[in-house]
Amino acid sequence: MSPTSVLVTTLTLVLLGLQYALWLGNGNLLDTWQLHQTVQAQRQENDRRVERNIALEAEVIDLRRGLDAVEERARNELGMIKKDETFVQVIEAK
């Protein structure tokens, strides 16, 4: 065998080894892509939860500051009415 063919064979084996590691080895492209997708989904979930927490925090602050928010929640969620008021329920048909 000539030195050129030995060099070509060696470089081919090195290239095949690198390709194996890239496609099938630990941390291959598929694993990396799946991990990227998982991280992206988790970031979206975190953003959604941050928005929910901000809304809940604003609601807590509103409830601590005054009775108007408490009254509004009692009316909307519990159907409570004041003395001398008439309760009217409107049902919207879909």
Summary of the structure (lengths in Angstrom):
residues: 94
radius of gyration: 32.5
end to end distance: 83.9
largest distance: 107.1
contacts: 161
relative contact order: 0.04
helix: 74%
strand: 0%
